Amino acid sequence: MLSNFKVVLVETSHPGNIGAVARAMKNMEMFELRLVAPKYFPHADATARASGADDVLRRAEVYTGLSEAIADCQLVLGASARDRTISWPTVVAREMAERWGGAAAADQNVALVFGRENSGLTNQELDLCHYLLRIPCNPDYSSLNLAAAVQVACYELYVASGRQHRSGVGDQGEEPLASAEQMEGFYEHLLQTMADIGFLHPERSRSIMRRLRRLFNRAQLDTKELDILRGILRFSQNHNAK
Ligand code: SAH
C-alpha cells in the first residue's frame, strides 16, 4: 500500500533537502520520488542527508516540467503553506490521508507536489492540481522546511493506511490477557475480601462493584497482574482472620 503515492518536488534548490525528503519517505515506507528540474541532482549533500535512503534517491526520476511528472496521476495535490487569493479546494493533511490513504483509493496514482524552498508553487502549477494540501500550523509562521512538510504528509498517510504499531505500555503483552471467567473469579474474591475486612456489606455493594468492574475493565489486566491482585486479597483475608 501507498505505492500509488508519488512525491513530486518542484525545482528544489538545496540538494540536502532532496536527501532529507528521501529519508522522510523511506521512514514511512514510501519510495517513489519525482524531481522536476532540481537545481543540483545527483549531489553529495543529497546522499549525505538521505542517510541510508539512497535507494529512494537512486530510483528518483527527473522531469523537465510538472505536467510530465504528473502525467500518469489521476489525483494531484499541491502542498502550499500560503493562503491564495484565488481559493482552491483545500484539504488538510489528515483529511487527505483519511480520504485517499486507505485501500479504497489504491488503484489511482496520487501525486503530492511540493514547491520551491524560497517561493513555493506558482499559481500556474497549482492550476494543475485538484486540491491544495495544507499542513495546519502557526498562522503567523506557516512555512515548514520542505522535508518536514513531506514528513508530515507521509506520516499521516502511514497512520491512515493502518500501519502504525499500537502504543506499548512497558512489558504488557508478554502475558495473556485475563479471560472473562478469570475476571469473574477475581470480582467474587474482591467482594468477599471487602466484606471480610468490613469495608462494605455484600448486599449493598452493587454500585461500588459496578464502578470497580469499570475500573478493572479499563485496565485490561493480564494474568500476571491478576495473580498479584489475588495475592493481595488472600493476604488481606489471612491478616484479617488473625
Ligand atoms: N516560502 C515558500 C514556502 C516554501 S516551503 C512559500 O511562501 O510558499 C517548501 C514547500 O513545502 C512548499 O512549497 C510546500 O509545498 C511545502 N510546505 C511548507 N509548509 C507547508 C504547510 N504548512 N502546508 C503545506 N505545505 C507546506
Residues whose N, C-alpha, C, O or C-beta is under 5 A from the ligand:
A	BS01	SAH	A79 S80 A81 R82 V113 F114 G115 R116 E117 N118 S119 G120 L121 L133 R134 I135 S142 S143 L144 N145 L146 A149
